[in-house]
Structure formats: structure tokens, C-alpha cells
Amino acid sequence: MPKKKKKWSQDVTEHSDAMDLQEGVFKSRSPKKIADSLKHSAKTSERRKSNPFRSAMSMLTFYINRAGGQLSKSRRATLEKAKDELRKDFGHDPKH
């Protein structure tokens, strides 16, 4: 049976040099838990290429963009709220 080809975004998520993520981080229903996990990963990663806030926000945005139309409205809303939680956690204005 032929091996199923992975999408490049899946490969980036699994093997990226950006940060090590907690398994299942994006599956949480809690925006705060998602933000806390991303913050922890960004602060402890020795492989990130930017400051912790930018790395965490970039990873979350990357996930939202790659999932695209496959996200339900409620799931997208949770992930967007996680962005606000990240902003608060890093002392940025939650309203951008």
C-alpha cells in the first residue's frame, strides 16, 4: 500500500524548529489553557527564532490559518480568544 503523503503544514507542525509544543495544545476548549501552554513553550524553547510573544502568537496564527475552513465557528472563536489571552499574558493590549 502506498504511503500517504503528508501536507507540508503537518510536517512543519510536527518537525518545526520554531518551538516544541505540548501535545494536543490546540485541542483544548479553554483559550486560557491554550495561551498558557503556548507561552510556556515559547519561553522554554531554545529553538525559537523570535521573542517568546511573537513565537507563541505566530504558532497560534499558523495553526488557525492552516486549519482554515475545517474549523467550526466555535473552535475558531476559542482560538481567537486564545490570542487575546496570549496578549494579556505577555502584557500587550488584548484589543491589539
SULLINLIN-V768392 format. One line per field, one symbol per residue. psi: psi as a letter, one per 20 degrees, with the letter a starting at -180 (. if undefined). A space follows every 10 residues. Layout:
psi=???
This chain:
psi=pqpppqqhhg ggghjqjgqp qppjhiiqio hghggggggg ghhipjiqia rgghgghggg gggghhhcii prghgggghh hhgggggghj kqoik.
